Amino acid sequence: MGTNNLTRRKALAGIVGACALRANPVTTQRLKAGKSTIEIEISEGALDIGRPAIVNWIHKAVQAVEAYYGRFAVPLYRMEVQVVEGRNTVFNGVTWGRVPALTRISVGEHITQEGLDRDWVCTHEMVHLAFPSVPRRHHWIEEGLSTYIEPLARLFVKQISEDVFWRDMIRDMPQGLPGQGDRGMDNTHTWGRTYWGGAIYCLQAEVAIRQRTNNKKGLQHALRGILDKVGSIQEDVELEPVLAAGDKATGTNVLMELYGRVKDQPEPANLGELWKSLGVSWHDGRVSYDDAAKLAAIRKAIVMPSRL
């Protein structure tokens, strides 16, 4: 979960106080990612798996976001890991666009290697770093991007399979469809619309960009353009200039056009038709592909890292 910079500033005093009260970490380590530095602090507490495994888990998330964006988004990043007694999962990830950018994340003392390998929270939080902080009403774009990009980034570095990516999209994306009383993405702040409604916007934009560029460009190009020309989570920007920068990077008007359709009114996506056009289905726990489908080439391109 990311927080915009206005929220971050309001909470800054509390954050600083919490830092002062935090127990001294028993592990402090630095990783390098190109020109960026990642500072890792792991709190006191027993960890069945050991601290080197936690550092490696963070490093794998760094590799995933680098694969998607071509670089790490911020020059200095701090990851604070709180070890929690009696738990065996990763939870409560929150990211702030302060300087340095900061993520706090909780890890149960009984986490296993399998649990770390399955985790999506760490990568989800790092994806937040690569998009500017926009006003609170647009929180759906920040969470939607992380929801859509996290599994793609992990797929690009073979941390999950293509089948897992499509299974999760087909299974979970309907949670983002508008319900009764929906007033558009900027005005409907339910969990489903924020996370999965935002992800629907991302997938629709992905497909539309590829259709209009003969599959030469996709959402990845737009987001790299935004990071390069507008900046990271540490920049406070209105949404429209951000989307315009993404459109310029692809030579289309897809992001702005789609936003205009969904910002203040519901636009139900026909997900069933979209999956059929892409040539992907999920039945009885199995993913199947139809390479004769209309948009099968786009489906294949989506899950392949672009050569930019």
N, C-alpha and C positions, 0 to 999 in steps of 0.2 A: 504494500500500500504506500503510495506516495502522498506527500503533503505539499501544497503550493507554498510559495515563499511568503505570502501574506500570512497564512496560517502559521508557517514556520516562525516568522518574526514575533507573532503574538505569543507563541509558546516558548520562545528562546530562553527567557528567564528560567522557566521551569526545567528546560533541558539542561541548562548549565548547572542548576541546583542538583538535578539528578546525577549529573556527571560527578559533582563534588562528593555526593553521598555514596557513589558506587564503590564497592570493594575494589582494592587494587587488583588488577588482573594478574594471573600467574603466567599467562602467555602473551607475549607481544611479538609480532612478526611482521615483516614487510615483504610484499610481492611487487615485482615490476611487470607492467604491461605496456610495452612500447615506452613512451615518454611519461606514462602515468605511474603513480605509486599507490599501492593499496596497503593501508595500515590495518592490521587485524589485532583485536584485543579479545581474549577469551577469559571470562570471569572465573573466579574460584568455583570449585565444585568438582566432584568426581565425574569422570566420563568413562563409561565402559570401553568405548572404542579408542580412546586416547586422543590427545590434541592434534597430532600430525594429520589424522584423518579429517578433522574439521578444517584445517588449513588447506588440505588437498581438495575438499568439497568446494570451498570458496574459490580456489584456483580454477576449478573446472567451470564454475559459473562465469568467471572472468573470461575464459577461453570462448565460451558460448557467445557472450555479448560481443566480443571482439570479432568473432566470425560473422555476425550479422551486420555490425556497423563498420567494420574495417579498422576500428580502433576503440580504445576505452574512452568513455565520454568526458571524463573530468581528470584534471592533472593530479589531484590528490583526493583520495577517497578513504573513509574510515569505516570499518566494519566492526561493530561491537557485538559479540556473541555472549548471551547470558545463558549459563548452564542452569537448568531447572530440575530440581529433585523430583523423582517419581514419574517423570514423563519419558516418552520414547519417540517423540516426533519433533519436527521443526514447525514453529508457529510464531505468530505475532511479529512478522516483518514490517517495519516502517522505515521510510526513507525521507530525509529532509534535504532541501537544496541549500544548505548552509555552506560555509567555507571553513574547513573542507566539507564536501558532501558526506553525509552520514547515514548509515543504515544500522538500525538495532534489530536484532533477531534473536529469538529464543530457541534453544536446542535442549531436548530432554537428555538427562544423564544416561538413559538407557538406549539412546539412538544406536541403530546398527548400521553396518555398511550398506545393506540393502535399503534401509530407510533413507540414507543420504543419497544413494543413487537414484531413488524414486523422487526425491524432493524437487519441487519446482519453485519454492518460495524464494530461495537465494537468487536465482536467475531473474525471476519476476521483479525483485527489488532493484537489481542492477539495470534492468531495461529502463526503469524510471529515470535513470540518470541522463539518458540520451535524448530527452524531450524537454523543451522549455516549460517552466511553470506558467500555467494559464489560469485565468480566474476560476473560482470554485465551481461555478455553474457548468464548467466544461470538464469536470473531474472524470467524466466518462471516457474522454479521449485518452487521458493518462492511464487509467486502469484498463481500458479496452486494448490499447497498444501492448501493455505488458501481458495481458491475457493471451493475445494472439501471437506475439513475437516470442515469448518465452519458450514454447515448445518448438517453434521453428529454429530458434537459435540453438537449442539443445540437439535438434535433429541434424543441423549443419555439422556438428562435431561428433555425431554418432553416439550421443548420450541416450537418445531414444530412437525408436524405429519410425519409419513412415506410417506403418499401420497404427501405431500408438497415436501419432499426430492426428490422423484422419478420424480414428475412433473417437478421440476426445472431442474434436470439433463437432462431429455428427451427434454425439451423445449429449453434449453440454450446451451447444449454441442455442437451442430452442429456449433456454432460460432467459435469453436476451430479447425475445420478441415482445412487442408492446402488448399490454393488457388493457383492461377496461379503464377508462379515465386517463390514459396516457396522454401527455402533453408535449411529447418530443424529447429528444435527448438532453437538451439544456434545462428542461423543467421537470423531468421525471427521475428522481434520484434513488430509486430502489436498487438493491444489491444486484439483481439480475440485469437490469437495464444498464447499470454503471459498468459492470465487468463484461458480461456477455453481449449486451447491446452494443457496447463499444467495440467488442471483438467482431460482431457482425458488420459494423461500419468498416472495420479494417479489411475483412475478407472481401466485402463488396468493392471497396476501393482497389484492392489487389487485383481482382479479376477485371475490373473496368480499365485500369491502367494498362494491363497486359493486352486487353482487346484493342485498345486505341493505339498501342505502340507495336502492334504485330508481335507481341510477346517479347519485345526487346527490353522493356523496362517493367518494374513492378513497384510495390510499396517500399521495398528495401531501398530503391533509388531515391524515392521521395524522402524517406526518413534520414538517409545519409545526407541528402541535400539540406534538410532542416538543421541537422546537427552542425554541419559545416558553415552554413550561412546565418543561422539565427542563434544557435547555441544550445547549451545543456539545461538541466534542471535549475542551474544557478541563475538563469535569466528569467525575468518576469516579462511576459509578452502577452498581448491579446491573441486570441486564437486565429482570427482571420489572416494576419500577416504570416503566421506560422504555416497555415495550410497553403497560402499563396506561394511561399518559398518551396514547399514540397511539390506543388504543381509545376513550378518553373523547372525543377530538377527533372521532371518527367516529360515536359513539353505538352502537358494536358491541363485540363481544368477539373479533373475528377474530384479532388478532395474538396474544393470549394463548392462544386455543383452538388455533390452528395450531402455535404453539410447543410446546404440551403434547403434540401428536401427533408432532412430529419431533425433539424434543430428545434423546431417548435410545433411539430405535428407528428403523429405516429405514421410510420411507413412500414407495414409488415413485410418482412423479407420472405419470399417463397423459398425456404431452405430446401424443401424436397426437390423442387425443380433445379435449384442450383447444384445440389449433389448429383442429380441425374446428368446435367450438362457437363459437369466436371468428370463424370464417369467414376464415381466412388460411392460405395454403399457399405452399410454395417448391419449385419443380420446374424443373430444367434452367436454373438461374440466374435464374429469373423469379418474382416474388412475385405471387400472385393473391388476390383478395378475393371473398367470397361474402356479399353484404349480406342474404341471406335466412337466414343462419345464426342459431342460437338466441341467441348472445351478440354479434352483430354490432354492436349499439349500444354495448356495453361496449368492444369493440375500438376503435371510433371515438372514444369518450370518453378512453380511455387516452392517445391520442396528441395530445390537445388540452389546452392549459393550462387549469387550472380557474380560474374566477372566484371567488376566495375573499373 
